[in-house]
Amino acid sequence: MTARTTKARPDTSLLPVRVQPRAPRDEVVGWQGSALRVRVTAAPEAGDANRAVVRLLADVFGVPRSSVALVRGASSRDKLFRVGAESLEALRARLEGRGA
């Protein structure tokens, strides 16, 4: 059996997100330091809030939900997402272009 080598993606492709569950509406609040702050109406139970964040990020960035992946922080308010093959810099520029 041969060992597989995979090319690790740089951390610059990960989007830090700070989530507020049980909010009045789903929305992107803006940048809080280096993290994108979002609010979702879903409760943090059974992965509902994580799925809501995936839907919100997919809608905001105009990508399919399947290209938004939770990398770390499933049970935390502070999470890391990968959004397609976009870099953090490109994601930030896209959001700033839409006024978030």
ZIMOZI-V230130 format. One record per backbone hydrogen bond with DSSP energy under -1.0 kcal/mol. CO is the residue of the C=O (numbers start at 1). NH is the residue of the N-H. If there is no record, write none. Layout:
co=CO nh=NH
co=CO nh=NH
This chain:
co=10 nh=13
co=11 nh=14
co=12 nh=88
co=15 nh=81
co=16 nh=36
co=17 nh=79
co=18 nh=38
co=20 nh=40
co=27 nh=39
co=30 nh=37
co=32 nh=35
co=35 nh=32
co=36 nh=18
co=37 nh=29
co=37 nh=30
co=38 nh=20
co=39 nh=27
co=40 nh=23
co=42 nh=22
co=43 nh=45
co=45 nh=48
co=47 nh=51
co=48 nh=52
co=49 nh=53
co=50 nh=54
co=51 nh=55
co=52 nh=56
co=53 nh=57
co=54 nh=58
co=55 nh=59
co=56 nh=60
co=57 nh=61
co=58 nh=63
co=64 nh=67
co=65 nh=68
co=67 nh=84
co=69 nh=82
co=72 nh=80
co=73 nh=76
co=77 nh=19
co=79 nh=17
co=80 nh=71
co=80 nh=72
co=81 nh=15
co=82 nh=69
co=83 nh=86
co=87 nh=91
co=88 nh=92
co=89 nh=93
co=90 nh=94
co=91 nh=95
co=92 nh=96
co=93 nh=97
co=95 nh=98
co=95 nh=100
